[in-house]
Amino acid sequence: MNTHHDPQETVSDPATGWWTEAVIYQVYPRSFADSGGDGVGDLPGITARLGHLADLGVDAVWLSPFYPSPQADAGYDVANYRDVEPLFGTLADADRLIADAHARGLRVIVDLVPNHTSSAHAWFRAALEAGPGSPERQRYVFRDGLGPGGAEPPNDWQSVFGGPAWTRLADGQWYLHLFDTAQPDLNWDNPEVRTEFLEVLRFWLDRGVDGFRVDVAHGLVKQADLANWREPQEILSGQEVDKPRPPMWDQDGVHEIYREWRRLLETYGGDRVLVAEAWVEPAERLARYVRPDEMHQAFNFEYLLAAWTAPAQYAVITRSLEATDAVGAPTTWVLSNHDVVRHASRLGLPVGTPRPNGIGADDPQPDATLGLRRARAATLLMLALPGSAYLYQGEELGLPEHTTLPDEVRQDPTWERSGHTERGRDGCRVPIPWEADAPSYGFGPADASWLPQPPSWAEYALDRQRGVPGSTYELYRTALRLRREHGLGRGTLRWLASGDEVLHFRNGALGVLTNFGAASVPLPDGVEPLHASGPLDDALVPTDVTVWYRA
């Protein structure tokens, strides 16, 4: 075997707490289960399907936003942080979901969106009415324009969704929106904003939630001078240590906000947690968000973005563990979520293909068979790593991206704001299939869903996979059981080999080998395979297969 590196040991943090080793399942409420037959998922639908999550073996559920919202960005434009969007149910439904989840041993994490509100939020409506220079406008980022008559935006910032990040009002002032025009950015230099979100945290903590996933956690504080940024606008803060940070991302001032939030959470019992959605690289910058007095976890997007090669996977795993170990925090691992192409499709593209922002019918299509094979191998590799893992709804079924979604049904604002140059995120948000022969594949009682489901999804339905040896669902279920039995989340990773074609490590008493090469490779002599992402050829591990064995 061609080995580039000497065997070495990377130790995950030994701290206790359920979150240090948890497997957390993301539910996208619109697309999980529809109890009412209107084609849109809802909170009662989620509650009715909690048994699936308990049977699967996850530890917690994270709910994407369900707050009152005009849905300009699928609920990430929040009009009221203390209620439930009628499309999804009521506060009583939320209370019932939390109680039922706890009764099944599942913790509940809710989404918090503090970088911006909806333009329909009472604060923003008041700001529009109050006019320039008012206290109401101080809650947001309002500025006068540049040039003759203030007709030019205050700076050159662009929206992540495409187009300028500024919109001008009839009174001549401009407001900042790093995302959609319906998502005005809050001004976190304003004490009133900070106080308001502490109260929002208390509201949901008092209702029993176990934590918060914090949207755009690296974006709250902007560089004071709002300096121009001539680079392309991306949500990622920058990948090179020696490059300047964009003035809208990863400013040092965000950390005191999270220290204050952490102090609040510590006054509640039961290990309540903060999870950062911080698109920050390199890993050393991301690790600042999970220092002992800040967030408990941060999503590891560098891992999600890593190429499917042994050297790339070795590098990101090692770097991630070293960075979080340095601040005494667990590493998180994630392969899919509601913002990226599902990994069963993403990995079906040629290695080295730039990460697509959605896939449409006219785009190069992934190899579905290859994608699922690699996705299963990637999942077993991920679930064997020490730390906490995140799953996105439907990945336990092997769901691919909907890559032939008709353009006329797309709802992601990215599609319109990019001038139809980026497909957007709708393809990973299509309602998931539960029963192959039921209306809307069991998503709801009616044959309707807010985004159309492809006919091929019958084969992925849960009732076609439950109890079927070798199915993707059973692969996940077995992996989660073994992960718990062997304590992999709190384990120790020791590299046995890493080269151009193979990753091989031990975590406690379990050996893990992933073959990235073109030829089959042998398992160590005399070991007992426990679980594999695909069939083995006697003691040989085929291409794009991960195997767990008793070391």
C-alpha positions in Angstrom: 0.0 0.0 0.0 1.3 3.5 -0.9 1.3 5.3 2.4 2.0 9.1 2.5 1.9 9.5 6.2 3.3 7.8 9.3 0.6 6.4 11.5 -0.5 9.0 14.0 -3.1 9.5 16.6 -5.7 12.3 16.8 -7.7 12.3 20.0 -11.2 13.8 20.2 -12.2 15.8 23.2 -13.0 13.6 26.3 -15.6 16.1 27.6 -19.0 14.7 28.5 -22.4 15.9 27.3 -24.9 14.3 24.9 -23.9 16.7 22.1 -20.3 15.6 22.0 -21.2 12.3 20.3 -24.8 12.8 19.2 -26.2 11.9 15.8 -28.6 14.8 15.0 -31.3 14.5 12.2 -32.3 17.5 10.3 -36.0 17.9 9.5 -37.1 20.4 6.9 -40.7 20.9 8.0 -42.2 21.6 4.6 -41.0 18.3 3.2 -41.0 15.8 6.0 -44.7 14.8 6.5 -48.0 16.6 5.7 -50.8 15.9 8.1 -53.4 18.1 6.5 -53.3 17.2 2.8 -52.4 20.6 1.5 -49.1 19.4 0.1 -47.0 21.2 2.7 -45.4 19.4 5.6 -46.3 20.5 9.1 -45.5 20.1 12.8 -48.3 17.5 13.5 -46.9 15.5 10.5 -43.4 15.5 12.1 -44.8 14.4 15.5 -46.6 11.5 13.8 -43.3 10.3 12.3 -41.1 10.7 15.3 -41.2 6.9 15.7 -39.2 6.6 12.5 -36.4 8.7 14.0 -36.4 6.7 17.3 -36.3 3.5 15.3 -33.5 4.8 13.1 -31.4 5.4 16.3 -30.7 9.2 16.2 -30.3 11.2 19.3 -31.9 14.5 18.4 -33.9 16.3 15.8 -33.1 19.7 14.4 -36.1 21.6 12.9 -35.5 24.1 10.1 -37.6 27.3 10.7 -41.3 27.0 11.4 -41.9 30.6 12.5 -44.5 33.0 11.0 -43.0 34.0 7.7 -44.0 35.2 4.2 -41.7 32.3 3.0 -39.6 34.5 0.7 -36.7 32.2 1.6 -38.5 29.1 2.9 -39.0 30.4 6.4 -35.5 31.9 6.9 -37.3 35.3 6.6 -38.8 35.4 10.1 -41.7 37.8 10.9 -42.2 36.7 14.5 -39.7 34.7 16.5 -42.2 33.7 19.2 -44.9 31.9 17.3 -45.6 29.2 14.6 -46.4 29.8 11.0 -50.1 28.7 10.5 -48.9 26.8 7.4 -47.1 24.5 9.9 -49.4 24.5 12.9 -49.7 26.3 16.2 -47.6 26.8 19.3 -49.6 24.0 20.9 -48.4 21.8 18.1 -44.8 22.8 18.8 -45.3 22.0 22.5 -46.7 18.6 21.6 -43.8 17.8 19.2 -41.2 18.7 21.9 -43.0 16.7 24.6 -43.5 13.6 22.3 -39.9 13.8 21.1 -38.7 13.9 24.7 -40.9 10.9 25.6 -39.1 9.0 22.9 -35.7 10.0 24.1 -35.1 12.5 21.3 -33.8 16.0 22.0 -35.1 19.0 19.9 -33.0 21.7 18.4 -34.7 24.7 16.7 -33.4 27.0 14.1 -32.7 30.6 15.1 -32.2 33.3 12.4 -30.4 36.3 14.0 -28.6 37.9 11.1 -31.8 39.2 9.5 -35.6 39.4 10.0 -38.4 39.3 7.4 -39.3 42.6 5.8 -42.8 41.8 7.3 -41.4 41.8 10.9 -43.0 44.5 13.0 -39.6 46.1 13.6 -38.9 46.6 9.9 -42.4 47.9 9.2 -41.9 50.4 12.0 -38.5 51.4 10.5 -40.1 52.1 7.2 -42.7 54.3 8.8 -40.4 56.1 11.1 -38.0 57.4 8.5 -34.3 58.2 8.3 -32.4 58.8 11.6 -35.1 57.2 13.7 -34.4 54.7 16.6 -36.5 52.2 14.6 -34.0 52.3 11.8 -31.1 51.8 14.1 -32.2 48.2 14.6 -31.2 47.6 11.0 -28.4 48.7 8.7 -29.8 51.8 6.9 -27.4 54.1 5.1 -27.6 57.1 2.7 -26.4 56.4 -0.8 -23.4 57.6 -2.7 -23.1 59.8 -5.7 -25.4 62.6 -7.0 -28.7 62.5 -4.9 -27.5 59.3 -3.1 -28.5 57.3 -6.1 -25.7 54.8 -5.8 -25.6 52.0 -3.1 -23.6 52.7 0.0 -21.0 50.1 -1.0 -20.4 47.4 -3.6 -21.5 44.4 -1.5 -23.5 41.8 -3.4 -26.3 39.5 -2.1 -25.4 35.8 -1.6 -28.5 35.1 -3.7 -27.3 37.4 -6.5 -27.6 41.1 -7.3 -26.9 44.1 -5.0 -27.0 43.7 -1.3 -28.8 47.0 -0.9 -32.3 48.2 -1.8 -33.3 51.9 -1.9 -36.5 53.1 -0.4 -38.7 55.9 -1.6 -37.3 58.3 1.0 -33.8 57.8 -0.5 -32.2 55.6 2.1 -30.8 52.2 1.4 -31.1 49.1 3.6 -28.7 46.1 3.7 -29.8 42.6 2.9 -27.0 40.0 2.4 -29.6 37.6 1.3 -33.0 38.4 -0.3 -34.6 41.9 -0.4 -37.2 40.5 2.0 -34.4 39.7 4.6 -33.1 43.0 6.0 -29.9 42.6 8.1 -30.2 43.5 11.7 -27.7 45.9 13.4 -26.0 43.9 16.1 -24.3 47.1 17.4 -27.7 48.1 18.8 -28.2 46.9 22.4 -31.9 46.6 21.7 -31.3 43.9 19.1 -29.1 42.0 21.6 -31.7 42.2 24.3 -34.5 41.0 22.0 -32.7 37.8 21.0 -31.9 37.0 24.6 -35.6 37.1 25.2 -36.3 34.9 22.2 -33.8 32.4 23.5 -35.6 32.4 26.9 -39.0 32.0 25.2 -38.0 28.7 23.5 -35.8 27.4 26.4 -38.8 27.8 28.7 -40.8 25.7 26.2 -38.3 22.9 26.6 -36.1 23.0 23.5 -32.7 21.5 23.9 -30.8 24.0 21.8 -30.5 26.2 18.8 -28.9 25.9 15.4 -27.8 29.5 14.6 -28.3 30.5 11.0 -25.4 32.5 9.4 -23.7 32.6 12.7 -20.6 34.3 11.2 -22.6 37.2 9.7 -24.1 39.1 12.5 -21.4 41.7 13.0 -20.2 43.8 10.0 -16.9 45.7 9.7 -17.7 49.1 11.1 -16.7 51.1 8.0 -18.7 48.8 5.6 -15.7 48.8 3.4 -16.0 47.8 -0.3 -15.3 44.1 -1.1 -14.3 43.6 -4.7 -14.1 39.8 -4.5 -17.1 37.6 -5.5 -19.7 37.5 -2.7 -20.0 34.1 -1.2 -21.4 32.9 2.1 -18.0 31.3 2.8 -15.7 33.6 4.7 -12.5 32.8 2.8 -10.4 29.7 2.4 -6.9 31.0 2.9 -5.3 32.0 6.2 -3.3 34.9 4.7 -6.2 36.4 2.7 -8.3 39.3 4.2 -11.6 38.4 5.7 -14.6 39.9 3.9 -16.1 42.8 5.9 -19.5 41.1 6.2 -18.3 37.7 7.5 -16.5 36.3 10.5 -15.8 39.5 12.3 -14.4 39.1 15.8 -17.3 41.0 17.4 -19.6 38.0 16.9 -17.9 36.1 19.7 -19.0 38.3 22.6 -22.6 37.7 21.4 -22.2 34.0 21.7 -20.5 34.2 25.0 -23.6 36.1 26.3 -25.9 33.4 24.9 -23.8 30.6 26.4 -24.1 32.3 29.8 -27.8 32.3 29.4 -28.0 28.7 28.4 -25.9 27.7 31.4 -28.7 29.0 33.7 -31.0 26.3 32.3 -30.5 22.6 33.1 -30.2 19.7 30.8 -27.3 20.5 28.6 -28.9 23.0 26.2 -26.6 23.6 23.2 -25.7 26.2 20.6 -24.8 25.0 17.1 -23.1 27.5 14.6 -23.9 27.5 10.9 -20.7 29.4 10.2 -19.3 29.1 6.7 -15.8 29.8 7.9 -12.5 28.4 6.7 -9.8 27.5 7.6 -10.7 25.1 10.5 -8.7 27.2 12.9 -11.0 30.2 12.4 -14.1 27.9 12.7 -12.7 26.5 16.0 -13.0 30.0 17.5 -16.8 29.6 17.5 -16.6 26.5 19.8 -14.2 27.7 22.5 -15.3 26.6 25.9 -17.4 29.7 26.7 -19.1 30.0 23.2 -20.9 27.6 20.9 -21.0 23.9 21.7 -20.7 22.8 18.0 -20.1 24.3 14.6 -21.0 22.7 11.3 -17.9 21.3 9.5 -18.6 22.6 5.9 -15.0 22.0 4.9 -15.7 18.3 5.4 -18.9 18.5 3.4 -17.1 20.2 0.5 -14.1 17.8 0.5 -13.4 15.8 -2.7 -14.0 12.1 -2.7 -10.4 11.1 -2.7 -8.3 9.5 0.0 -5.8 12.5 0.3 -8.6 15.1 0.5 -10.5 13.1 3.1 -7.4 12.4 5.2 -6.5 16.1 5.1 -9.9 17.4 6.2 -10.4 14.8 8.9 -7.0 15.4 10.4 -7.3 19.2 10.2 -10.8 19.2 11.7 -9.9 17.1 14.6 -6.7 19.0 15.4 -8.5 22.4 15.2 -11.4 21.4 17.5 -9.1 19.4 19.9 -7.1 22.6 20.4 -10.1 24.4 21.9 -11.6 21.3 23.7 -14.6 20.9 21.5 -16.0 18.0 19.5 -15.8 17.9 15.7 -19.0 17.7 13.7 -19.4 15.8 10.4 -22.1 16.4 7.8 -22.6 15.3 4.2 -25.9 16.8 3.2 -28.4 19.5 4.3 -31.1 21.8 2.9 -28.6 24.1 1.2 -26.5 21.7 -0.9 -27.0 19.0 -3.5 -27.7 15.7 -1.8 -24.5 13.6 -1.5 -26.1 10.6 -3.3 -26.1 12.8 -6.4 -23.1 15.1 -5.7 -20.8 12.1 -5.4 -22.2 10.7 -8.7 -20.5 13.5 -10.6 -16.8 13.1 -11.7 -14.3 13.7 -8.9 -13.1 17.3 -9.1 -16.4 18.7 -10.4 -17.0 22.1 -8.8 -19.8 21.9 -6.2 -23.0 22.6 -8.1 -25.6 25.1 -6.9 -28.5 22.8 -7.8 -28.7 20.5 -10.8 -31.3 21.0 -13.6 -32.5 18.8 -16.5 -30.1 20.5 -18.9 -27.1 20.1 -16.7 -24.7 17.1 -16.7 -26.5 14.4 -14.8 -24.9 12.4 -12.0 -24.4 8.7 -12.3 -27.1 7.6 -9.8 -25.6 4.1 -9.2 -22.1 5.4 -8.6 -23.5 8.3 -6.5 -25.4 6.0 -4.2 -22.4 3.6 -3.9 -20.1 6.4 -2.9 -22.7 8.0 -0.6 -23.1 4.8 1.3 -19.3 4.5 1.6 -19.0 8.1 2.7 -21.7 7.7 5.3 -20.1 4.7 6.9 -16.8 6.6 6.9 -18.4 9.6 8.5 -20.3 7.7 11.2 -17.1 6.0 12.3 -15.4 9.3 13.1 -15.2 10.6 16.7 -17.5 13.6 17.4 -21.1 14.4 16.4 -22.7 13.6 13.1 -25.6 15.3 11.3 -28.0 13.6 8.9 -30.4 15.3 6.5 -33.9 13.9 6.1 -34.2 11.3 3.4 -30.5 10.5 3.2 -31.2 7.3 5.2 -33.3 6.3 2.2 -30.5 7.0 -0.2 -32.5 9.8 -1.8 -30.8 11.5 -4.7 -31.3 15.1 -5.7 -34.3 15.8 -7.9 -32.2 16.8 -10.9 -35.1 17.2 -13.5 -37.3 19.5 -11.5 -39.2 21.7 -13.9 -37.9 25.3 -13.8 -41.3 26.8 -13.6 -41.9 25.2 -10.1 -38.7 26.4 -8.6 -39.2 28.5 -5.4 -35.6 29.2 -4.2 -34.9 33.0 -4.5 -31.5 32.1 -5.9 -33.1 31.0 -9.1 -34.7 34.4 -9.8 -32.0 36.6 -8.3 -29.2 34.9 -10.3 -31.1 35.5 -13.5 -31.7 31.8 -13.9 -28.0 31.0 -13.9 -28.1 29.0 -10.7 -30.7 26.3 -10.2 -30.8 26.8 -6.4 -31.7 24.5 -3.6 -35.2 23.2 -4.4 -33.8 19.8 -5.7 -32.7 18.8 -2.2 -36.0 20.0 -0.6 -38.5 17.8 -2.4 -40.9 16.0 0.0 -39.6 12.6 1.0 -41.2 9.2 0.2 -42.6 7.0 3.0 -44.9 4.5 1.2 -44.3 3.5 -2.4 -48.0 3.0 -3.3 -49.6 5.8 -1.3 -50.6 9.2 -2.6 -47.6 11.5 -2.6 -45.6 8.4 -1.6 -47.1 8.7 1.9 -45.9 12.3 2.4 -49.5 13.3 3.0 -53.1 12.1 2.6 -53.5 13.9 -0.8 -51.6 13.3 -4.0 -50.0 16.7 -3.8 -46.7 18.2 -2.7 -45.4 21.7 -2.8 -42.6 20.5 -5.0 -43.3 17.6 -7.4 -41.7 14.3 -6.5 -40.1 12.3 -9.3 -41.7 8.9 -10.2 -38.5 7.1 -9.4 -38.9 7.9 -5.7 -41.2 4.9 -5.2 -38.1 2.7 -5.1 -36.6 4.8 -2.3 -39.8 4.7 -0.1 -39.2 3.6 3.5 -41.7 0.7 3.2 -39.6 -0.7 0.4 -36.5 -0.7 2.5 -37.5 -1.5 6.1 -36.4 -5.0 7.0 -34.6 -5.5 3.6 -31.0 -6.7 4.1 -28.6 -4.4 2.2 -31.1 -1.5 1.8 -29.7 2.0 2.5 -32.2 2.4 5.4 -30.9 -0.8 7.1 -27.3 0.3 6.4 -28.0 3.4 8.4 -29.9 1.7 11.2 -27.2 -0.9 11.7 -24.4 1.7 11.5 -26.1 3.9 14.2 -26.6 0.9 16.5 -22.9 -0.2 16.1 -21.8 3.4 16.5 -23.5 3.6 19.9 -22.4 0.1 21.0 -18.8 0.8 20.2 -18.8 4.4 21.5 -17.4 5.7 18.2 -18.6 9.3 18.9 -16.4 9.6 22.0 -13.6 7.4 20.6 -10.1 7.9 19.5 -8.9 7.9 15.9 -5.6 6.3 15.1 -4.5 6.3 11.5 -3.2 2.9 10.2 -2.7 4.0 6.6 -3.6 6.9 4.3 -2.5 7.1 0.7 -3.7 7.8 -2.8 -6.2 5.0 -2.7 -7.1 3.9 0.9 -8.1 5.4 4.2 -7.6 3.0 7.1 -7.9 3.8 10.8 -9.0 2.5 14.2 -11.5 4.0 16.5 -11.3 2.1 19.7 -11.8 -1.6 19.0 -13.2 -0.9 15.5 -11.2 -0.9 12.3 -12.4 1.2 9.4 -11.2 0.9 5.8 -12.4 2.9 2.8 -11.2 2.0 -0.7 -11.1 4.9 -3.1 -8.9 3.1 -5.7 -9.8 1.3 -8.9 -8.7 -2.2 -7.6 -10.0 -4.2 -4.6 -7.8 -4.2 -1.5 -7.5 -6.8 1.2 -8.7 -6.5 4.8 -6.1 -7.2 7.4 -5.6 -10.9 8.0 -7.9 -12.6 10.4 -10.3 -9.7 11.1 -14.1 -10.1 11.4 -16.1 -7.7 9.2 -19.0 -6.2 11.1 -20.6 -3.9 8.6 -20.0 -2.7 5.0 -21.4 -0.2 2.7 -21.5 -2.7 -0.1 -20.8 -6.4 -0.8 -17.3 -7.7 -0.1 -15.5 -10.1 -2.3 -14.4 -12.6 0.4 -11.7 -10.6 2.3 -11.4 -8.0 -0.5 -12.9 -4.5 -0.3 -14.1 -3.3 -3.7 -13.9 0.2 -5.0 -16.0 2.9 -3.2 -16.8 0.6 -0.3 -16.2 1.2 3.4 -16.0 -1.7 5.8 -16.1 -1.8 9.6 -14.3 -4.7 11.3 -13.5 -5.9 14.7 -9.9 -4.9 15.3 
